[in-house]
Every structure is written in C-alpha cells, then in structure tokens.
C-alpha cells in the first residue's frame, strides 16, 4: 500500500473529503459510488463498478458487450468511444 501523506479528519456526519489531486488522479467524480472494504484495522475504498457495467456510461444493459477482457461497453458507450477515437485521429 502506498502512503499519500495526506491526513483528513472525519466531520460530525462521519464524512472524509478526498483531496482534489487524489480525485483527479483516480478519476473520481461527484456522485461516484465507492465500495468499502475492511481488513483488520484498515478501511479500503474502491470506485464501485457494477458487474457488466459499461466502462464509459456505467449503464448495465442486456445489450452490453465485452470487447476485450474487462472492457465492457454499451451501444451508446461504444459509439461515444468510437467518435472520440475518430476525432482524435483526424
């Protein structure tokens, strides 16, 4: 495990604020769900992604397809990714 050197206090409602640099580096956005694990006296948090969720939109649909190991895309997510790649290639 890697230490960030950042210390935060828990507020009255039990909340802890992640520093903006950490949120940027881990691509965490307002409203993202976090999965919480406990290992002894460690609390581990991971950005939650539902099984079968699109890597772009987060949607869980019957139409989602796995294009590579771990890369699941919805039709809309695949189109968004394709358009982004196409625009960057031009």
Secondary structure, DSSP 8 states (H G I E B T S, - for coil): -----------TTS-----HHHHHHTT--TT--EEEEEETTEEEEEE---TT--TTT----TT-EEEETTEEE-HHHHHHHHHHHHHHH-
